[in-house]
Amino acid sequence: MDIKKVFVLGAGIMGSGIAHLCAQQGLNVVLVDIDEGILKKSLAGIEGILNKKVAKGKMTEDAVKEMVGRIKISTDKNEAASCDFVIEAVTENINLKQKLFKELDEIVPDEIILATNTTACSISEVASVTKDPSRVVGMHFFNPAVVMKLVEIMPGLATKPEVAATTKEFVESLGKEPVVTAKEGIAGIASRVLAGMLNEAVWVLEEGIGTAADIDKAMKMGSNLPMGPLALIDMIGIDTHLAKTRNLYVKLGDARYRPCYLLEKMVHAGYLGRKAGKGFYDYTQDPPVPTVLK
């Protein structure tokens, strides 16, 4: 399949990153969201990242203009009809994903792959609302999508082998390293293993065994991690991590993934991590300091 134009649905952190990555590789992108303000903020954010490269002499202003020009923002999902590959990157909500895939199924030509960038939702469950579940596949980028090398490809029960193979080729064309799971498993490989560790770090904090700073320091110094687990949850998004662990706990019934109530309190308070300016750390301070959580 000759992929020249990519449709990305959802202009949040992941959708913006995926759009940036595709444009960086010379592809035309249609970035769609229901909120025009979010779309404009997303495009401005991408341009801001590129302008920093200009300031460092790593890019020219003309190159930035050309790359940003490859990204079209729109609130119209019907734009998907003219694209060669579709990637959904909305929040981890199975009902929302099913609603969107049912709509996309009517818009997108039958031969086009429908990919979901999910860390927790069942690919088969997402695909179940479409007329042809065999063209639906999981395609999980890691944050930040432009930097992180791994993309996990997760077939659903009905996904055709050639769909997974084409998706793998596409990932490689983006300069990323694909891992194709042998079968569908909630959260794939990396996110499932990571979720257990991150969840345990929250419980250790809740139980008062250590402060956020000490937990992160211990894991960086003792396990050679580049980033502490609580700082990583802040980067992922508290709400995203909560949604993932909830889903893993419900689907697997495994206590390792039972989300700590502290996460719910933080989401209710709007402490969503870096994107909100406050999570386990307060990012309004320079350098960030641990947030006082009661």
Number of C-alpha atoms within 10 A of each C-alpha: 12 8 13 13 21 23 26 30 27 24 28 18 19 24 24 26 22 28 31 27 21 25 22 18 12 14 19 22 25 25 29 26 21 14 12 14 10 16 22 13 14 22 19 13 16 19 17 13 12 21 18 12 15 16 11 9 10 10 14 15 14 10 13 19 13 14 21 21 12 19 22 16 19 18 16 13 20 15 17 25 17 14 20 19 24 22 24 24 25 21 17 20 15 17 12 13 22 17 13 17 23 17 15 19 22 13 15 22 14 12 11 19 21 27 28 28 28 29 31 26 25 24 29 19 16 26 28 18 17 20 12 13 21 22 24 30 30 33 28 27 26 21 16 16 22 20 11 12 16 18 22 26 27 32 28 25 18 17 22 15 12 11 20 25 13 14 24 20 14 17 21 13 13 18 14 21 14 20 18 19 16 10 13 21 18 20 25 25 16 15 20 18 11 12 23 18 14 20 22 17 22 22 17 15 20 18 10 10 12 14 17 26 17 13 20 21 17 16 17 15 13 9 10 11 13 11 14 22 25 25 21 18 25 25 19 20 21 27 21 21 25 25 21 25 24 17 24 25 16 13 13 12 12 11 11 15 23 19 23 18 12 16 23 16 13 20 17 11 11 15 24 24 26 21 16 15 16 23 28 28 23 20 19 12 11 7 8 13 15 17 16 11 13 7
